[in-house]
Amino acid sequence: MNDQERYDRFLSALGFRANLDGTPADGVDLTNLDGEPVDPAVRLHVCPQRLARHVSDDEGVAPSARPSLDDDPDALDDAEAASLQSLLAQIEEAILVREPGHDHLVLVDGGVRAVAADQVPA
């Protein structure tokens, strides 16, 4: 799976849980999560390349590029799905515990952090 396919799959999975406003190059706005409004809406700063780096292992290998112990292609899909599912849970957690004015979600080592607009990395 290439970076764009992974990103599209991620946005599709996120779209089942959240209303997404547009798909700009630098991320998406989340206006609700699991039927509950996100007020104010948050911007998730993610692109295909950031997502790939975030779900890579410690050596920088994306889940889909890791060899399976038994070379089972379904195991690779399972590893990819598990990484993306974990990311969805991290996004939900970041939204729930964010401080006022921290309406931007960024991918960081070990998860997702809610930050103010002036703290979003370039």
N, C-alpha and C positions, 0 to 999 in steps of 0.2 A: 504494500500500500504506500503510495507516495504522500508527500506532505499535504497536497490539496485534497486528496481523497480522505485522508485522516481528518482534516479540518471540516470537510463537508459532512462526514459521519458524525463528528462532534456536534456541529450545529444542528444536525437533524435530531440527535439525542437530546440536546439542550432544548430544542423547540417543542419536544413532547412535555417538558416540565415548565417551560417559561415562555412568555410572550416576548419575542425578539423584535425590536424595532430596527429594521434595515440590516444590512450586512456591509457596513463600511470597511474600508481596507484595514483600519486599525482596531476593529472590534465591533461589538454589538451592544445595543442598549437592552437591558432587561427591565420590563415594566411590570411583570408579575412572576410569581414562582408558585407552582402547585396551586393555582387558582387564587392566590392571595396577592394583592397589589404590593409592589415594591415601591415605596414612596419615601423619598424621591427615587426615581429610576436610577439604576446604576449602569455604568458603561464597563463592560468586560473588554479589556484591552488584550486582544489575541488576534493572531494571524496564523496562517499555515506554518510558517517557520518557527514562531514562538511556541506554538502547540507542540510541534515535533521535538523541539529542545526540552520542553517541559516533561514530556512523557518518555524521554530517553533515559536509559539507565546511567549509572555512575561513569561508564566509559563512553557515554554519548551515543550508545546504540539504541535506536528506536525499537519498541517492542516487536514490530513486524519484521525487523531485520535479525532478531535473535534466532539462532538455530534451536529447533525443538529437540528434546532428547530423543524422540522417536521419529523426527521429521514429519510430524503430523501437522498439516496446514491448519486444521481446526484449532490446534493448540496455540498457534500464532494468533489467530483471530481471538481466542479466549484471552490471551495476554493483552492484546490491544484493547479489547472491550473492558477488561478489568481496570486498565490504566485510565481510560476515558470515564468509566463509572466512578472511580475514585475522584477524578477531577470534578465531576458534577457535584459530588458530596462536599468537596472543598469549597466550591462556589456557593453552595447553599449556606454553609457554615459562615463564610466570610460575610455574606449578606446579613445573616441573623445577628452577628456580633459587631457589626461595623459601628463606628462612632459617628456622630453628626458631622456632616461635611465631608465624610470619606465615601464618596459616591463613585469611585473608580476602582475596579478590581484588576489587579495585576498578578501575573504568574510569578511566583518566587520559589526558591528552593524549598521543597517540602510542602508546597500548597499554594494557596491563593490569599492575597492580602488586600483589604480595602484601604485605600489611601485617598488623600485630597488631590485635587487636580494638579497642583504644583509638584506633586511627588511622583507623578507618572513618568517612568523612564522614557527617554527619547527613542 
